[in-house]
């Protein structure tokens, strides 16, 4: 199932991803943000359980911000699997 998440407080505007029947992450795409780094996140988490990805990425910050694109992705995954 495809999910869309509007971000807050980061350069990326929206995150798109799919979760399969086992809640494994697929086809992660970020709109905006640091293109190369965010593509790399998508490649690194492909096929991993959403809970594992969220646990690793949550709380990550970007500079002086209280969040990051990775942290927003963690929030998106937790919302999608709640």
C-alpha positions as CSV (number, residue, x, y, z in Angstrom):
1,X,0.0,0.0,0.0
2,X,1.3,3.4,-0.9
3,X,1.6,6.1,1.7
4,X,2.2,9.9,1.5
5,X,3.4,12.0,4.4
6,X,3.6,15.8,4.5
7,X,6.8,16.8,6.4
8,X,7.2,19.6,8.9
9,X,10.4,21.6,9.6
10,X,12.6,20.1,6.9
11,X,13.6,20.8,3.3
12,X,11.8,17.8,1.9
13,X,8.1,18.6,1.4
14,X,6.6,15.1,1.2
15,X,7.6,11.5,1.6
16,X,6.2,8.7,-0.5
17,X,6.7,5.0,0.3
18,X,5.0,1.6,0.2
19,X,4.5,-1.0,2.9
20,X,3.9,-4.6,1.9
21,X,1.7,-7.1,3.8
22,X,4.6,-7.7,6.3
23,X,5.1,-4.0,6.8
24,X,8.4,-4.0,4.9
25,X,9.5,-0.7,3.3
26,X,9.6,-0.3,-0.5
27,X,10.0,2.5,-3.1
28,X,10.9,5.4,-0.8
29,X,10.8,8.8,-2.5
30,X,11.3,12.3,-1.0
31,X,10.0,15.5,-2.7
32,X,12.7,18.1,-2.2
33,X,15.5,18.0,0.3
34,X,19.1,16.7,-0.3
35,X,18.5,14.5,-3.4
36,X,21.5,12.2,-3.2
37,X,21.3,11.6,0.6
38,X,17.6,11.0,0.5
39,X,17.9,8.6,-2.4
40,X,20.5,6.7,-0.4
41,X,18.1,6.4,2.5
42,X,15.6,4.8,0.2
43,X,18.2,2.3,-1.1
44,X,19.4,1.5,2.4
45,X,16.0,0.8,3.9
46,X,14.5,-1.1,0.9
47,X,12.9,-4.4,2.1
48,X,13.5,-3.7,5.8
49,X,10.8,-3.9,8.4
50,X,9.2,-0.5,9.0
51,X,9.6,-0.8,12.8
52,X,13.3,-1.4,12.4
53,X,13.8,1.6,10.1
54,X,11.7,3.9,12.3
55,X,13.7,2.8,15.4
56,X,17.0,3.6,13.7
57,X,16.0,6.9,12.2
58,X,13.8,8.5,14.9
59,X,15.3,11.4,16.8
60,X,17.9,12.2,14.1
61,X,18.3,16.0,13.8
62,X,19.6,18.2,11.0
63,X,21.8,21.1,12.2
64,X,20.0,23.3,14.7
65,X,16.5,21.9,13.8
66,X,14.8,19.5,16.1
67,X,14.0,17.1,13.3
68,X,15.5,15.9,10.0
69,X,14.2,14.2,6.8
70,X,15.2,10.9,8.3
71,X,13.3,11.7,11.6
72,X,10.3,12.7,9.5
73,X,10.4,9.4,7.7
74,X,10.5,7.6,11.0
75,X,7.4,9.5,12.0
76,X,5.7,8.7,8.7
77,X,6.5,5.0,9.2
78,X,5.2,5.0,12.8
79,X,2.0,6.7,11.7
80,X,1.5,4.3,8.8
81,X,1.9,1.2,11.0
82,X,-0.1,2.4,14.0
